[in-house]
Amino acid sequence: MLLAGIAFRLGLRRMLGSGFPGLLIATGTMWIIGWCANQAVVLAQGNHTAYAGATVLGVGGVALVLFGSLAYLIPVLSAAGKTPGDTVPVMHRHGKLRVIGANLVLAAAAFGLPRSILVGVTAVWLIDFGVRVGRVMLVGSRTR
């Protein structure tokens, strides 16, 4: 309920207008809300088994929130003592496209797309994130 309240308070326009970290956190929050709603329905019906797709919703939502937090925090910390104006663009470049990709992978996983495809696409996304973190650290070390 708290997450739903935060999402409602911020509003869709404000969440979608934010940068890469904000988009990851907002969409991750939506996945977590979906997971909570699914589990509430399952428990209300008296079932105690978890739908595998719902688990993907919860784990994926937490992962998006974590990566969104890191995407915000890493550029700020790597430019300690300076304005992160040089490091933030490296992490945020093509952010909306990368957020769409992450959410499509989660949706595909929830609906049972073959694991080999999911693992491949997820690996590409994680490698891209790791390369960007490395570039942010390099740029941040030069600005000190």
Order of alpha helices (4+ residues) and beta strands (2+ residues): alpha-alpha-alpha-alpha-alpha-alpha-alpha
